[in-house]
């Protein structure tokens, strides 16, 4: 029983010690600021630019700069603090990516498997264009061979047959409504 109590006490102390370590300290995550601290209108402009690159975890379809949610407003305030402290855009994005995962970026980073996100649409478009061009260039021998192989039957009614011949002449360009070749007169 005493060993269990000691283990519980050690776990509790470890939890308190972990809670006291500054996990959210940007210096521990992304290093010292690499940019100049900003203030005033430049701070607001830069904050809006960087917040526009982050996805709101609540809305997910909006950037942090455009989202009205409380979480997005807190994230935007944190971005403002980091910009005011002199952190650059890459450091701020890396900081939030560490907390929320890579999904927090509205525009995926161009590295690793993410290249598929950038290349796949272009490759799909090129593949589709190739299929369309191949289909347009492919000869259509089935229709031509069928037209030359056997003359098309005409209806038994002579008045209807005259109309069918006229339609064939207009549609296919066959003189007299009959396909060119050995079966035509």
C-alpha positions as CSV (number, residue, x, y, z in Angstrom):
1,X,0.0,0.0,0.0
2,X,2.8,2.4,0.8
3,X,4.4,1.7,-2.7
4,X,1.1,2.7,-4.4
5,X,0.9,5.9,-2.4
6,X,4.5,6.8,-3.3
7,X,3.8,6.1,-6.9
8,X,0.7,8.3,-6.9
9,X,2.7,11.1,-5.1
10,X,5.5,10.8,-7.7
11,X,3.0,10.9,-10.6
12,X,1.2,13.9,-9.0
13,X,4.6,15.8,-8.6
14,X,5.5,14.9,-12.2
15,X,2.2,16.3,-13.4
16,X,2.7,19.5,-11.4
17,X,6.3,19.9,-12.7
18,X,5.1,19.3,-16.3
19,X,2.4,21.9,-15.9
20,X,4.9,24.4,-14.7
21,X,7.2,24.0,-17.7
22,X,6.5,26.6,-20.4
23,X,5.3,24.3,-23.2
24,X,3.8,27.2,-25.1
25,X,7.0,29.3,-25.1
26,X,7.7,30.1,-28.7
27,X,11.4,30.2,-28.1
28,X,11.3,26.5,-27.0
29,X,9.4,25.5,-30.1
30,X,10.7,27.7,-33.0
31,X,13.8,29.4,-31.5
32,X,14.5,33.1,-31.0
33,X,12.6,35.7,-33.2
34,X,14.2,36.3,-36.6
35,X,12.4,39.4,-37.6
36,X,12.0,42.9,-36.3
37,X,9.3,43.6,-33.7
38,X,6.4,45.5,-35.2
39,X,3.8,47.9,-33.9
40,X,0.9,50.1,-35.1
41,X,-0.5,49.7,-38.6
42,X,2.4,47.5,-39.7
43,X,1.6,45.1,-36.9
44,X,-2.1,44.9,-37.8
45,X,-1.3,44.4,-41.5
46,X,1.3,41.6,-40.8
47,X,-1.1,40.0,-38.3
48,X,-3.9,39.9,-40.9
49,X,-1.5,38.4,-43.5
50,X,-0.2,35.6,-41.2
51,X,-3.6,34.9,-39.7
52,X,-5.0,34.5,-43.3
53,X,-2.7,31.5,-43.8
54,X,-4.0,29.6,-40.8
55,X,-7.2,27.5,-40.9
56,X,-9.7,28.0,-38.1
57,X,-10.0,24.7,-36.2
58,X,-13.6,25.4,-35.5
59,X,-14.9,26.6,-38.8
60,X,-12.3,24.8,-41.0
61,X,-13.5,26.5,-44.1
62,X,-12.3,30.0,-43.0
63,X,-9.0,31.5,-42.1
64,X,-8.2,32.7,-38.6
65,X,-8.4,36.2,-40.0
66,X,-11.9,35.8,-41.3
67,X,-13.5,33.5,-38.7
68,X,-15.8,35.0,-36.1
69,X,-15.2,32.1,-33.6
70,X,-13.7,32.6,-30.2
71,X,-10.9,30.1,-31.0
72,X,-10.0,32.0,-34.1
73,X,-10.0,35.3,-32.3
74,X,-7.7,33.8,-29.6
75,X,-5.4,32.5,-32.3
76,X,-5.3,35.8,-34.1
77,X,-4.4,37.6,-30.8
78,X,-1.6,35.0,-30.3
79,X,-0.4,35.7,-33.9
80,X,-0.4,39.4,-33.1
81,X,1.7,38.8,-30.0
82,X,4.2,36.7,-31.9
83,X,4.5,39.3,-34.7
84,X,4.9,42.0,-32.1
85,X,7.7,40.0,-30.5
86,X,9.5,39.7,-33.9
87,X,8.7,36.2,-35.0
88,X,8.6,35.8,-38.8
89,X,5.8,34.1,-40.8
90,X,7.6,30.7,-41.1
91,X,8.2,30.6,-37.3
92,X,4.6,31.5,-36.6
93,X,3.2,28.8,-39.0
94,X,5.6,26.2,-37.5
95,X,4.5,27.2,-34.0
96,X,0.8,26.7,-34.8
97,X,1.5,23.6,-36.8
98,X,3.2,22.1,-33.8
99,X,0.1,22.7,-31.7
100,X,-2.7,21.9,-34.2
101,X,-0.9,19.7,-36.8
102,X,-0.3,20.4,-40.4
103,X,-4.0,20.7,-41.1
104,X,-4.0,24.2,-39.6
105,X,-2.3,25.6,-42.7
106,X,-4.8,26.7,-45.4
107,X,-2.1,26.2,-48.0
108,X,-0.2,22.9,-47.5
109,X,3.6,23.2,-47.3
110,X,5.4,22.2,-50.5
111,X,7.3,19.3,-49.0
112,X,7.1,15.5,-48.9
113,X,3.8,13.9,-49.7
114,X,2.2,17.3,-49.9
115,X,3.6,17.7,-53.4
116,X,0.8,15.4,-54.5
117,X,-1.7,18.1,-53.5
118,X,0.0,20.6,-55.9
119,X,0.9,18.1,-58.7
120,X,-2.2,15.9,-58.8
121,X,-4.6,18.5,-60.3
122,X,-2.2,19.5,-63.1
123,X,-1.4,15.8,-63.8
124,X,-5.1,15.0,-63.8
125,X,-5.8,17.8,-66.2
126,X,-3.0,16.7,-68.5
127,X,-4.2,13.1,-68.4
128,X,-7.8,14.1,-69.2
129,X,-6.6,16.3,-72.1
130,X,-4.6,13.4,-73.4
131,X,-7.6,11.1,-73.3
132,X,-9.8,13.6,-75.1
133,X,-7.1,14.2,-77.8
134,X,-6.7,10.4,-78.2
135,X,-10.4,10.0,-78.6
136,X,-10.7,12.8,-81.1
137,X,-7.8,11.5,-83.2
138,X,-8.8,7.8,-83.2
139,X,-10.2,6.7,-86.5
140,X,-13.8,5.6,-86.6
141,X,-13.7,2.6,-88.9
142,X,-16.7,0.9,-87.4
143,X,-19.2,3.4,-88.9
144,X,-17.5,3.7,-92.3
145,X,-17.1,0.0,-92.6
146,X,-20.7,-0.7,-91.7
147,X,-21.9,1.9,-94.2
148,X,-19.8,0.4,-97.0
149,X,-20.5,-3.2,-96.1
150,X,-24.2,-3.4,-96.7
151,X,-26.7,-0.8,-97.9
152,X,-29.1,0.3,-95.3
153,X,-32.6,-1.0,-95.7
154,X,-35.4,1.3,-96.8
155,X,-39.0,1.2,-95.6
156,X,-41.5,-0.5,-97.8
157,X,-43.7,2.5,-98.1
158,X,-42.4,4.5,-101.2
159,X,-43.3,7.9,-99.8
160,X,-41.5,7.1,-96.4
161,X,-38.5,5.7,-98.3
162,X,-38.2,9.0,-100.2
163,X,-38.0,10.9,-97.0
164,X,-35.5,8.5,-95.4
165,X,-33.3,8.8,-98.5
166,X,-33.5,12.6,-98.3
167,X,-32.6,12.6,-94.5
168,X,-29.6,10.3,-95.3
169,X,-28.5,12.7,-98.0
170,X,-28.8,15.6,-95.6
171,X,-27.2,13.9,-92.6
172,X,-24.4,11.9,-94.2
173,X,-24.0,13.7,-97.5
174,X,-24.7,10.6,-99.5
175,X,-25.9,11.5,-103.0
176,X,-29.3,10.0,-103.5
177,X,-29.4,8.9,-99.9
178,X,-27.3,5.8,-100.5
179,X,-23.7,5.2,-99.1
180,X,-21.0,5.4,-101.7
181,X,-19.5,2.2,-102.9
182,X,-20.5,-1.0,-104.7
183,X,-24.0,-1.1,-103.3
184,X,-25.0,2.4,-104.5
185,X,-26.6,3.1,-107.8
